[in-house]
Amino acid sequence: MGYSCSIRHKDGSEYKVAMNPIGGTYMVNPPVPTEAWFSITFNYCRIFEKVLPEGGIKFFNGKSVDDTLNIIREAIPKLKDDYSDNYWEATEGNAKLALQGLALLAAQCPGGIWDISW
């Protein structure tokens, strides 16, 4: 289980991107363009709560990508680089990689709206 993070146009239609960063779940050889979607394990929620506004990843739901991208970018350097080969391990480094993926996705979707479900 985890957070399903996608970006939609203001009218609710899918935002398409040329490159979708890898999250916890991804398609092998996805079609291009592909839906702006990213999956993050719940295992990182306590870490996100330390560096993101109240609610962690849930804070972004319904908000503009343009208004939140800097929040993500500012949170990234606050986390350690203790990456693990085990994606599911709740390390700051793994959570940092997830935030970097969100930032890459968001940068491709100006004007988009976050759709975060859990």
C-alpha positions in Angstrom: 0.0 0.0 0.0 1.1 3.5 -0.5 0.4 6.9 -2.0 -0.8 7.2 -5.6 0.5 10.6 -6.8 -0.7 11.9 -10.1 -1.0 15.3 -11.7 -4.1 16.3 -13.6 -5.1 19.3 -15.7 -7.5 21.8 -14.0 -10.4 20.1 -15.9 -9.5 16.8 -14.3 -8.0 15.2 -17.5 -4.8 13.2 -17.3 -1.6 15.0 -17.7 0.8 13.2 -20.0 4.6 13.3 -19.7 7.5 12.1 -21.8 9.4 10.7 -18.8 7.8 9.2 -15.7 10.2 8.8 -12.8 10.3 5.3 -11.2 8.4 5.0 -7.9 7.4 1.9 -6.0 5.3 0.6 -8.9 6.0 1.3 -12.5 5.4 -0.1 -16.0 8.2 -1.7 -18.0 8.5 0.1 -21.4 5.5 2.4 -20.8 4.0 4.2 -23.8 5.2 7.7 -24.5 3.7 10.0 -23.5 2.5 8.3 -20.3 0.2 9.4 -17.5 1.9 11.7 -14.9 1.7 9.2 -12.1 4.1 8.1 -9.3 3.7 5.6 -6.4 5.3 6.0 -3.0 5.2 3.5 -0.2 3.5 4.4 3.1 6.8 3.3 4.8 8.2 6.8 4.3 5.2 8.8 5.8 7.0 9.5 9.2 10.0 10.9 7.3 7.9 13.1 5.1 6.1 14.5 8.1 9.5 15.8 9.3 10.3 17.8 6.2 6.9 18.6 4.5 4.0 20.7 5.8 1.4 19.1 8.1 0.0 16.0 6.4 3.2 15.0 4.6 2.5 13.9 1.1 -1.3 14.3 1.7 -0.7 18.1 2.0 -0.3 18.3 -1.8 -3.7 16.8 -2.7 -5.7 19.3 -4.7 -3.0 21.9 -4.7 -1.3 23.5 -7.7 2.0 21.9 -8.8 3.3 25.5 -9.4 2.6 26.4 -5.7 4.1 23.3 -4.3 7.2 22.4 -6.4 9.5 24.6 -4.3 8.2 23.0 -1.1 9.4 19.6 -2.4 12.7 21.0 -3.7 13.4 22.6 -0.3 12.6 19.4 1.6 15.0 17.2 -0.4 18.3 18.6 1.0 17.0 18.2 4.6 17.1 14.4 4.2 20.2 12.2 4.6 21.7 10.2 1.8 21.3 6.8 3.6 19.9 5.0 0.6 19.0 1.3 0.7 18.8 -1.3 -2.0 15.5 -2.3 -0.4 12.9 0.3 -1.7 10.6 -0.6 1.2 13.1 0.3 3.9 12.1 3.6 5.6 15.4 5.5 5.3 15.7 9.2 4.7 17.7 8.4 1.6 14.9 6.3 0.1 12.3 9.0 1.0 14.7 11.6 -0.6 14.7 9.6 -3.8 10.9 9.5 -3.8 10.8 13.3 -3.3 13.3 13.7 -6.2 10.9 11.7 -8.4 8.0 13.8 -7.4 10.0 17.0 -8.3 10.9 15.5 -11.7 7.3 14.7 -12.4 6.0 18.0 -11.2 8.6 20.0 -13.3 7.0 18.4 -16.4 3.5 19.5 -15.5 3.3 23.3 -15.1 -0.3 24.4 -14.3 -1.2 20.9 -13.1 -3.1 19.9 -9.9 -1.9 17.2 -7.5 -4.2 14.2 -7.1 -3.0 12.2 -4.2 -4.8 9.1 -2.9 -4.0 6.7 -0.2 
